[in-house]
Amino acid sequence: MSSPYSAIFAAPGAKGFSAAGLLGRMPLSMLGIGVVTMISQLTGRYGLAGALSATLALSAALMGPQVSRMVDRHGQRRVLRPATLISLTAVAGLLVSAQQRWPDWTLFVFAAGVGCVPSVGSMVRARWAAIFAGSPRELHTAYSAESVVDEVVFILGPILSIGLSTAWFPEAGPLLAACFLGAGVFWLTAQRATEPVPHPRSAHTGGSALRAPGLQVLVAAFVATGALFGAMEVVTVAFADAQGHKAASSLVLAVYALGSCLAGAVFGLLHLKGDPARRWVLGVCAMAVSMIPLQLVGNLPLLAVALFVAGLSIAPTMVTTMALVEQHVPRAKLTEGMTWTSTGLAVGVALGSSAAGWVVDAAGARAGYAVPGAAGVLAAAVAFLGYRRLRPAPERAEASVPLARGGSDAYDGKDRHHRTEQSDHDEQHLA
């Protein structure tokens, strides 16, 4: 019997755009830590390195949704290629200015320009949504597969970025991240058959996708969730350092991502029924509860076990989040809606890492785990308070589903494209 994963990847073009998405997402976990490693090696100024990393994150948080909004209107190819070229130019300027010891303000200018980097994960998920519109089981499996890809990126990316910058030359990590971004985006946008058809300006009435009440709840919860992730990374590095094994922190954090990766793979095999909003609330609460053992760990082996267990709730919650975005955001703004969740995470990571660093400096590494614990409680509170906004999901007409440019209707055999065209023809006739 074929698995659900083999079934979704049998869709024409699916393997190609998913592979391109993996490549294009590598900078997500490589660029920030690569800049920190580069600046600390070149100047020894960790304060400057941290400030530049925060600038990168906040710039992407501000510009990412705007780039995705233009993608919904004009298509992935027309928007992503120029945006990526701007981002790559900014990365090049950042590397040159750091290597040439230009004034600090030039570093921040170029770091801000890097924020044009597109949310490649949102672009890939939008393609899955176009292919499997009206097929919730297949879409659930596709989102699970992408969640696994996210975790693979966060397992491999920091190892590559830090390893190259320390073993080769300081700029190697960010340089490789830029190469991955350019290759991944241009490969993805070359695949026109699976690109979602853009929506005309008339379909974008009502302002930003963030005006959807359900999306507001998801983004608010993701700010708290991002704070949990950001704090977890900082505190774990500090804890390993306090134990005398700072280098082991990357392995411990990889175990955290591995737990999420395995859970995401299994979650994609399940055919779940019932209210996804309730499932999402349970997932957020599970993430909060999984922070309790971290307050009690006293050594790295126990920490690794606790983080593996904590990681099990991440991917299923993320998959359910994407399903809720797909339900609550108008189809014409789907890519923007997905990107807003990434923006929430980025803002939360910046806040959580800063708060965790302050607590570690003031009270020690073990006390620092109170920060992700508090962030988890906050995320659970937001989920409970916003539950009513997430159900029932608003209903949308079948004709509003953004199909891919070609191939999807031939794959699923349901002739959705024909029915959409017929609906458009009927509307024109009535007009």
C-alpha positions, -999 to +999 in steps of 0.1 A: +000+000+000+014+034-010+019+059+018+002+093+018+036+109+011+042+089-020+007+099-031+012+137-028+047+136-044+031+118-074+015+151-083+032+166-114+059+190-104+056+184-066+091+169-062+107+198-081+091+227-062+095+209-028+132+204-035+136+240-046+118+251-015+142+231+007+172+248-010+156+283-008+148+279+029+183+271+041+191+308+047+163+308+073+186+290+097+219+300+083+219+337+077+214+351+112+237+327+130+262+331+101+263+369+106+268+365+143+297+341+137+312+363+110+311+395+130+323+379+162+353+365+143+361+396+124+356+422+152+352+402+185+321+424+192+292+402+202+270+431+210+273+443+174+268+408+161+236+404+181+223+438+170+228+429+134+211+396+138+181+413+154+181+438+125+179+410+100+150+393+118+130+425+123+136+436+087+123+403+074+093+405+097+084+440+084+090+434+047+081+397+044+043+401+044+045+430+020+065+408-005+040+380-001+011+404-006+026+414-039+030+377-048-007+371-043-015+400-067+012+395-094+025+359-091+056+343-076+079+347-106+073+384-112+078+393-075+103+368-060+130+373-085+135+411-081+130+408-043+156+381-042+181+401-062+176+430-038+182+407-009+213+391-025+227+426-032+222+436+004+240+404+016+269+411-007+271+446+007+270+433+043+298+409+036+320+434+019+314+461+045+323+437+073+354+424+056+366+459+047+358+472+082+335+500+069+316+521+095+290+502+116+261+521+101+268+506+067+264+471+083+229+480+096+218+496+063+227+464+044+212+442+071+179+460+067+180+455+030+183+417+035+147+418+048+134+416+012+142+379+014+110+361+004+092+336+027+100+306+006+081+282+029+049+302+023+055+301-014+058+263-014+028+258+009+008+280-015+016+257-043+005+227-023-028+245-015-033+252-052-027+216-062-048+200-034-076+226-031-107+208-018-086+177-008-080+182+030-063+148+036-037+153+009-032+190+020-027+178+056+000+154+044+017+181+023+018+206+051+033+178+073+060+172+047+068+209+047+070+209+084+096+181+083+115+201+057+115+231+081+131+209+108+157+195+085+166+231+076+171+239+113+191+208+119+215+212+090+217+250+085+235+261+117+260+233+114+269+243+079+269+280+086+290+279+118+312+251+105+322+269+073+327+303+089+350+289+116+369+263+095+372+282+062+368+320+063+344+342+084+321+352+055+317+316+043+285+308+062+264+339+050+279+335+015+267+299+012+233+310+026+230+336-001+239+310-028+212+287-015+187+315-016+194+325-051+195+290-065+164+279-046+142+309-056+152+310-092+147+272-094+113+275-078+101+304-100+113+285-131+086+259-124+056+278-138+031+249-141+026+246-103+027+284-096-006+296-082-025+319-105-023+355-091-055+373-082-065+407-097-065+438-076-103+437-073-099+404-052-078+422-026-104+445-012-105+449+026-069+456+032-043+432+047-049+396+054-041+404+090-076+419+093-090+384+095-098+378+132-087+342+131-053+351+117-049+377+144-052+350+170-027+328+152-001+355+148-004+366+184+001+331+196+030+327+173+047+358+188+047+340+221+057+307+204+086+325+187+097+339+221+097+303+234+120+292+205+143+322+207+147+319+245+152+281+242+182+285+219+200+312+240+194+294+273+205+260+260+238+275+248+243+291+281+234+259+300+258+238+280+285+265+286+279+264+323+282+226+321+316+230+304+304+216+270+294+247+250+300+229+217+274+202+226+247+228+226+243+225+188+237+187+192+212+192+220+193+217+199+194+193+170+177+167+192+150+193+198+145+197+161+147+159+156+117+154+179+097+178+159+108+163+126+097+128+136+064+140+150+057+159+118+065+128+097+041+106+117+014+134+119+013+135+081+003+098+080-028+104+101-062+112+087-076+134+115-112+144+119-129+170+141-123+206+148-088+217+138-091+248+161-095+225+191-066+204+179-045+236+176-053+247+211-043+213+225-011+215+205-002+249+219-010+237+254+012+207+249+041+229+240+035+249+272+034+218+294+065+204+277+085+233+292+079+221+328+106+194+328+132+219+316+129+237+349+142+206+366+170+193+345+205+193+359+227+179+332+230+178+294+218+142+288+186+149+308+182+182+289+185+163+256+157+139+266+135+168+278+140+187+246+133+157+224+100+153+242+093+190+239+099+189+202+072+163+196+045+189+199+060+215+176+055+202+140+019+189+146+010+224+160+026+241+130+008+219+105-025+226+121-017+264+121-012+263+083-045+245+079-062+272+100-046+300+080-059+283+048-094+282+063-096+317+078-077+339+052-093+348+019-079+327-009-067+358-027-044+366+003-033+331+013+005+336+007+004+368+027-015+351+055+010+323+058+038+348+058+022+367+087+026+336+109+064+336+101+065+373+109+050+366+143+076+339+149+104+362+139+093+390+162+089+365+191+123+350+185+139+385+188+120+393+220+125+358+235+163+357+229+167+392+243+147+384+275+165+351+279+199+367+276+190+392+303+177+365+327+208+343+321+231+373+329+211+382+360+203+348+375+222+320+356+215+295+329+191+272+348+169+301+358+168+311+321+145+282+313+117+302+331+116+324+300+105+298+275+082+284+302+065+318+306+063+322+268+046+288+266+020+299+292+014+331+273+009+312+240-016+289+257-035+318+272-038+335+238-050+302+222-077+298+249-089+334+247-089+334+209-105+300+204-139+314+195-124+334+167-110+303+152-143+284+149-164+279+129-141+286+100-157+310+074-170+293+043-158+302+009-170+293-026-152+267-046-147+292-074-123+312-052-097+284-049-064+295-065-054+267-087-019+262-101-012+274-136-013+239-150-013+202-141-034+201-109-067+193-124-051+166-145-037+151-114-067+149-091-092+140-118-119+162-103-119+188-130-119+217-105-103+240-131-132+234-155-157+241-128-140+273-118-139+286-154-175+276-158-184+296-127-165+326-140-183+323-173-217+322-156-209+352-135-199+372-166-231+361-183-252+372-154-234+405-153 
